[in-house]
Amino acid sequence: CNKIGYNINKVRTARSARMYLKTRDMMPYKVFHYQVKAHFFSKDNQSFTEQPIKISLYGTHGEKEDIPIVLPILDSNKTFSFLITTDTD
């Protein structure tokens, strides 16, 4: 992965790349990015649309509880991967 921000080494490539970074709308703009992978199990095949869930993160630097997420489609017996951002490390 390319690193962006302060104190980085410039990497020259044959082609340019456009990258985007999620930020907050006020100072400090920095947010922490977390990739979440979840597998939902069920005996029966089920499918939901616009399914709201809440994620809680616990770590050595802090914790963030009840982060609301809406999954566009939620099918049983499949793994889902998505990105969440929070101001807590």
C-alpha positions in Angstrom: 0.0 0.0 0.0 1.2 3.5 -0.7 1.6 5.7 2.3 0.3 9.3 2.3 0.8 12.1 4.7 3.9 13.6 6.4 7.4 12.0 6.4 6.9 9.7 3.4 9.3 8.5 0.8 8.4 9.5 -2.7 7.9 6.4 -4.9 8.2 7.0 -8.7 6.0 4.8 -10.9 5.5 4.7 -14.7 2.0 5.9 -14.3 0.3 8.3 -12.0 -2.4 7.2 -9.5 -5.2 9.2 -8.0 -5.8 8.4 -4.3 -8.5 9.6 -1.9 -8.5 9.8 1.8 -11.5 10.1 4.2 -11.2 12.9 6.6 -13.3 14.7 9.2 -15.1 17.9 8.4 -13.2 19.9 11.2 -9.8 20.0 12.9 -8.1 17.7 13.4 -9.0 16.2 10.0 -7.3 12.8 10.7 -9.4 9.7 11.2 -8.3 6.1 11.7 -9.3 3.6 9.0 -10.4 0.0 9.9 -11.2 -2.8 7.5 -14.0 -5.0 8.9 -14.7 -8.5 7.7 -17.8 -10.3 9.0 -19.3 -13.6 8.2 -23.0 -14.1 8.9 -24.2 -17.7 9.5 -27.7 -19.1 9.1 -29.3 -22.5 8.6 -31.7 -20.9 6.2 -30.8 -18.7 3.2 -31.8 -15.2 4.1 -31.3 -11.9 2.4 -31.8 -8.3 3.7 -31.4 -4.9 2.1 -30.4 -1.7 3.8 -29.6 -3.7 7.0 -28.4 -1.4 9.9 -25.8 -2.8 12.3 -23.5 -1.4 14.9 -19.8 -2.0 15.3 -17.7 -1.6 18.5 -13.9 -1.4 18.5 -11.7 -2.1 21.5 -8.0 -1.6 21.5 -4.9 -0.7 23.6 -5.2 3.0 22.7 -8.9 3.5 23.2 -12.4 2.2 22.3 -15.3 3.3 20.2 -18.7 1.8 20.6 -21.9 1.6 18.6 -20.6 2.9 15.2 -23.6 2.8 13.0 -23.3 1.1 9.6 -25.9 0.3 6.9 -25.0 -2.7 4.7 -26.7 -2.4 1.3 -27.2 -6.1 1.0 -26.8 -8.7 3.7 -26.9 -12.4 2.6 -26.5 -15.3 5.0 -23.5 -17.6 4.8 -21.3 -15.0 3.1 -18.4 -12.9 4.2 -18.6 -9.1 3.9 -15.7 -6.6 3.9 -16.1 -2.9 4.4 -14.2 0.2 5.7 -15.1 2.2 8.8 -13.5 5.4 10.0 -13.4 6.8 13.5 -11.6 9.6 15.4 -10.4 7.1 18.0 -7.3 5.0 17.6 
